[in-house]
Amino acid sequence: MNNAKISRLRIYPVKSLGPVDVEEAIIARHSLQNDRRFAMIDEDGRYVNGKRTARVNELKAEYDLTSELISLHSINNPERRSFKLAEGNAELDNYLSEFFDVKLQVVENAGGEFLDIPVQSSVTIVSEASLKSLQTDIEAHSLENIRLRFRSNIELTGVEAFWEEQLYQEPGVGVRFMLGEVEMIGISPRARCNVPPQNPATGEFEATFAKQMIASRMNSLPDDATLLEYGRVPYFLTVNVFVPGTEVGKRIKLNDKIEIVEPVKLSA
């Protein structure tokens, strides 16, 4: 029986920095409104992100999105500094450049182009039970610690672990579903990178994390799982979800339920 509903909604205003929990989110072009709206880039135009440096985990961010403010402090210095969260804010750029020891600037794009998989993956979905399954198998971490490693937008309750993997089929075949009043299409599992092994509290790289995660996923795979059709090693978690342009301006909110509609062939 499907009792899946949204239990947590998170957006990440600055790519690779901390999240903010919201009660509802507006569907924007290729993303949720304000999700990865800003990014840090160096003079060569390359992202300053978790794939490049684990120091992003040492910088803690809080937001006042109504006032467009960001408050920052490091794990080694509790003094908070508040800045206007905007492109062209030299004070913010200087603070971040000094922290990361690289000349950078904060840039803005509200169209979703800063997402890891722009356009195709507007949001990512995971179930709380999936995170708890990993937490059980990967000892010494809180649920929130596990949650922060995978940086999903939408978390579900009311279902068993990895239920969300019903939201795609074999490569090339997705699943159309309704989340509240919003049409979405699950397209694939999300392959992970070098970010989840970084402890989000300290930035420490945990060399055994990926191995433990893979073992946990192998132990949980049902006989009819299509996950291994996407790669021989199940280093996957969360589901990539496409949101059609027809849904822009609609809202999803806590406790919205999922209704699976039909499989759909994906465009090449």
C-alpha positions as CSV (number, residue, x, y, z in Angstrom):
1,M,0.0,0.0,0.0
2,N,1.3,3.4,-1.0
3,N,1.2,5.9,1.9
4,A,4.1,8.0,0.7
5,K,4.0,11.6,1.6
6,I,6.4,14.5,2.0
7,S,7.9,14.7,5.4
8,R,10.8,17.1,4.7
9,L,11.4,19.8,2.0
10,R,14.9,21.3,1.7
11,I,16.4,23.8,-0.6
12,Y,20.0,24.8,-0.9
13,P,20.2,28.5,-1.7
14,V,24.0,28.4,-2.3
15,K,25.3,25.4,-4.2
16,S,27.4,23.2,-1.9
17,L,26.6,25.1,1.3
18,G,23.9,24.2,3.9
19,P,20.2,23.8,3.4
20,V,17.1,25.5,4.7
21,D,14.0,23.5,5.6
22,V,10.7,24.9,4.2
23,E,7.1,24.0,4.5
24,E,6.3,24.5,0.9
25,A,8.2,25.2,-2.3
26,I,7.3,26.8,-5.6
27,I,8.2,25.0,-8.8
28,A,10.5,27.2,-10.8
29,R,12.1,26.6,-14.3
30,H,14.1,23.4,-13.9
31,S,14.2,23.5,-10.1
32,L,12.5,24.6,-6.9
33,Q,12.5,28.3,-6.3
34,N,15.7,29.4,-4.6
35,D,17.3,26.0,-4.9
36,R,20.9,26.3,-6.0
37,R,20.1,29.9,-7.0
38,F,23.6,31.0,-6.2
39,A,27.0,29.4,-6.7
40,M,30.6,30.2,-5.9
41,I,33.0,30.2,-9.0
42,D,36.7,31.0,-9.3
43,E,38.4,33.2,-11.9
44,D,38.4,30.3,-14.3
45,G,34.6,29.9,-14.0
46,R,34.9,26.6,-12.1
47,Y,32.7,25.8,-9.2
48,V,34.0,26.0,-5.6
49,N,32.0,23.0,-4.4
50,G,32.2,19.8,-2.4
51,K,33.6,17.8,-5.3
52,R,36.6,20.2,-5.3
53,T,37.1,20.9,-1.6
54,A,35.8,19.4,1.6
55,R,36.1,22.8,3.3
56,V,32.6,23.6,2.2
57,N,31.6,21.4,5.2
58,E,33.5,23.6,7.6
59,L,31.5,26.6,6.6
60,K,28.0,26.8,8.2
61,A,25.2,28.8,6.6
62,E,21.9,30.1,7.8
63,Y,19.4,32.1,5.7
64,D,16.7,34.7,5.9
65,L,15.3,34.3,2.4
66,T,12.7,37.0,2.9
67,S,15.4,39.5,3.6
68,E,17.9,37.9,1.2
69,L,20.5,37.4,3.9
70,I,23.0,34.7,4.6
71,S,24.8,34.2,7.9
72,L,28.1,32.4,7.9
73,H,30.6,31.0,10.4
74,S,33.2,28.3,10.4
75,I,33.5,25.3,12.7
76,N,36.7,26.8,14.1
77,N,35.3,30.3,14.6
78,P,31.7,30.6,16.0
79,E,31.5,34.4,15.2
80,R,28.7,34.8,12.7
81,R,28.9,37.3,9.8
82,S,25.8,38.3,7.9
83,F,25.8,39.4,4.3
84,K,23.3,40.4,1.6
85,L,22.9,37.3,-0.5
86,A,23.4,38.8,-3.9
87,E,25.7,38.6,-6.9
88,G,28.2,41.4,-6.9
89,N,28.4,41.7,-3.1
90,A,32.1,42.4,-2.8
91,E,32.0,41.9,1.0
92,L,30.6,38.4,0.7
93,D,33.0,37.6,-2.2
94,N,36.0,38.7,-0.1
95,Y,34.9,36.7,3.0
96,L,34.4,33.5,0.9
97,S,37.7,34.1,-1.0
98,E,39.6,34.4,2.2
99,F,37.9,31.3,3.7
100,F,38.6,29.1,0.7
101,D,41.9,30.7,-0.1
102,V,40.9,31.2,-3.7
103,K,39.7,34.2,-5.6
104,L,36.0,33.7,-6.1
105,Q,32.7,35.4,-6.6
106,V,29.1,34.5,-5.9
107,V,27.0,34.3,-9.0
108,E,23.2,34.0,-9.4
109,N,20.9,32.0,-11.8
110,A,17.3,31.4,-10.9
111,G,16.8,29.0,-13.8
112,G,18.3,25.8,-12.4
113,E,21.5,25.9,-14.4
114,F,23.6,25.4,-11.2
115,L,22.0,22.0,-10.5
116,D,24.4,19.0,-11.0
117,I,22.1,17.7,-13.7
118,P,20.4,20.8,-15.1
119,V,17.0,20.5,-16.8
120,Q,16.8,16.7,-16.6
121,S,16.8,16.5,-12.8
122,S,14.8,19.3,-11.3
123,V,14.6,17.8,-7.8
124,T,15.8,14.6,-5.9
125,I,13.7,12.4,-3.8
126,V,14.6,9.9,-1.0
127,S,12.7,8.2,1.7
128,E,13.4,8.6,5.4
129,A,13.5,4.8,5.6
130,S,16.3,4.6,3.1
131,L,18.4,7.0,5.1
132,K,17.7,5.1,8.2
133,S,18.7,1.9,6.5
134,L,22.1,3.3,5.7
135,Q,22.4,4.8,9.1
136,T,21.9,1.3,10.6
137,D,24.6,-0.2,8.4
138,I,27.1,2.7,8.6
139,E,27.6,3.2,12.3
140,A,28.5,6.3,14.4
141,H,26.5,8.8,12.4
142,S,23.2,10.5,13.2
143,L,20.3,10.5,10.8
144,E,20.9,14.2,10.1
145,N,24.5,13.5,9.3
146,I,23.5,10.8,6.7
147,R,20.8,13.2,5.4
148,L,23.3,16.0,4.8
149,R,25.6,13.8,2.8
150,F,23.1,13.2,0.1
151,R,21.5,16.7,-0.1
152,S,18.0,15.6,-1.3
153,N,15.2,18.1,-1.8
154,I,12.3,15.9,-1.0
155,E,12.1,13.3,1.8
156,L,9.2,10.8,2.2
157,T,7.6,8.9,5.0
158,G,5.0,6.2,5.0
159,V,7.0,3.8,2.9
160,E,9.7,1.1,3.4
161,A,13.3,1.7,2.6
162,F,14.1,2.4,-1.1
163,W,10.4,2.6,-2.1
164,E,11.3,5.7,-4.1
165,E,13.1,3.5,-6.6
166,Q,9.7,2.5,-7.9
167,L,9.8,6.0,-9.5
168,Y,12.0,4.9,-12.4
169,Q,12.4,1.6,-14.3
170,E,15.1,0.3,-16.6
171,P,17.3,2.9,-18.4
172,G,15.2,4.9,-20.9
173,V,12.0,4.3,-19.0
174,G,10.8,6.7,-16.3
175,V,7.7,6.9,-14.2
176,R,5.1,9.6,-14.3
177,F,3.6,10.5,-10.9
178,M,1.7,13.2,-9.1
179,L,3.2,14.8,-6.0
180,G,0.2,16.7,-4.6
181,E,-1.0,18.7,-7.6
182,V,2.4,18.7,-9.4
183,E,3.2,16.3,-12.3
184,M,6.7,14.8,-12.1
185,I,8.7,12.1,-13.9
186,G,11.2,9.9,-12.1
187,I,14.1,9.3,-14.6
188,S,16.9,7.4,-12.8
189,P,18.8,6.7,-9.6
190,R,21.4,9.4,-8.6
191,A,24.9,8.2,-9.0
192,R,27.0,9.5,-6.1
193,C,30.5,11.1,-6.1
194,N,33.2,12.0,-3.6
195,V,30.8,14.2,-1.5
196,P,29.0,11.6,0.6
197,P,32.2,10.2,2.2
198,Q,32.9,13.8,3.5
199,N,31.6,14.2,7.0
200,P,29.2,17.2,6.7
201,A,30.0,18.3,10.3
202,T,33.8,18.4,9.9
203,G,34.8,17.9,6.2
204,E,36.8,14.8,7.2
205,F,37.0,12.3,4.3
206,E,35.9,8.9,5.6
207,A,37.7,6.3,3.4
208,T,35.4,3.4,4.3
209,F,32.1,5.2,3.8
210,A,31.5,4.4,0.1
211,K,32.4,0.8,0.7
212,Q,30.0,0.5,3.6
213,M,27.3,2.2,1.6
214,I,27.7,-0.1,-1.4
215,A,27.6,-3.2,0.9
216,S,24.4,-1.8,2.5
217,R,22.8,-1.3,-0.9
218,M,23.7,-4.8,-2.1
219,N,22.1,-6.3,1.0
220,S,18.9,-4.3,0.5
221,L,18.4,-5.0,-3.2
222,P,15.2,-6.9,-4.1
223,D,15.3,-9.6,-6.7
224,D,13.5,-7.5,-9.3
225,A,15.6,-4.3,-8.7
226,T,16.6,-2.4,-11.9
227,L,19.3,-0.4,-10.0
228,L,22.2,-2.5,-11.3
229,E,21.2,-1.8,-14.9
230,Y,22.6,1.7,-14.2
231,G,26.0,0.5,-13.0
232,R,27.7,-2.7,-11.8
233,V,28.3,-1.2,-8.4
234,P,25.2,0.2,-6.5
235,Y,26.7,3.5,-5.5
236,F,23.4,5.2,-5.9
237,L,20.9,7.0,-3.6
238,T,18.0,9.3,-4.2
239,V,16.0,9.5,-7.5
240,N,16.5,12.1,-10.2
241,V,13.2,13.7,-11.0
242,F,12.2,15.9,-14.0
243,V,9.5,18.5,-13.6
244,P,7.8,19.6,-16.8
245,G,7.6,23.3,-17.7
246,T,3.8,23.1,-17.4
247,E,4.2,22.8,-13.6
248,V,6.1,26.1,-13.1
249,G,4.4,28.2,-10.5
250,K,2.6,25.3,-8.7
251,R,3.5,24.4,-5.2
252,I,4.5,21.3,-3.3
253,K,4.2,21.2,0.5
254,L,4.7,19.0,3.5
255,N,2.3,16.0,3.7
256,D,1.6,16.1,-0.1
257,K,1.1,12.5,-1.2
258,I,2.5,10.6,-4.2
259,E,0.3,8.9,-6.8
260,I,2.1,6.8,-9.4
261,V,0.5,7.2,-12.8
262,E,2.3,5.3,-15.5
263,P,5.7,4.3,-17.0
264,V,6.9,6.7,-19.7
265,K,9.6,6.3,-22.4
266,L,12.2,9.0,-21.9
267,S,13.6,11.0,-24.8
268,A,17.2,10.1,-25.9
